[in-house]
Amino acid sequence: MSRGDERRLAEWVGCHCQLGFDEFHVVLDNPPDESERVLRELDVPATITVETRGPVGDYYDGVPADQRAQLDARWMEEHAAEVEASGMPTCDALSWRQ
């Protein structure tokens, strides 16, 4: 899963192609950039499947770290029952989407 990684995707795919990977499935989490276009335009010896998902839950783009910690704590309080029932190691809205 990727969000806002436009500047790193070409290098990441290229490196993994050199390692022998020839198939990628990339899930884009409501991308705020041109990640989808970058992936679709790559000229690599691999198949790249791109799944773009719409917004789900809270996003904290550009929020300072101290404020982000407070928002994450509040999110955990509000979603404690869902997190408990899922049995998943979730600590914030981002890990919940993943």
Residue, then its C-alpha position, 0 to 999 in steps of 0.5 A: m500500500s502506498r500513499g504520496d510516494e510518487r517520487r520513490l516509486a520508479e526507483w523502488v520498482g526498478c530496484h525490485c526488477q533488478l532483483g528479479f521481481d516481474e509482477f507488482h500489485v500496488v494499492l494506492d491509498n487515496p493518492p494525493d499525488e501522481s503515483e498512479r500515472v508514474l506507475r502506469e508509465l514505467d517502462v520496466p520488464a514487469t507487470i504492474t497492477v495498480e489498484t487505486r482506493g478512495p478515501v477511507g477514514d482519517y488522513y493527517d497529511g501535513v500534521p505536525a508529529d505532536q498533533r498527529a500523536q494526539l489524533d492517533a490516540r483519539w482515533m484509537e479511543e474512538h475505534a477501540a471496540e473495532v480494533e479489539a474485535s479485529g484482532m489486528p495490530t492496529c494503532d492508527a487510521l493508517s494501519w487500519r486501512q492497511 
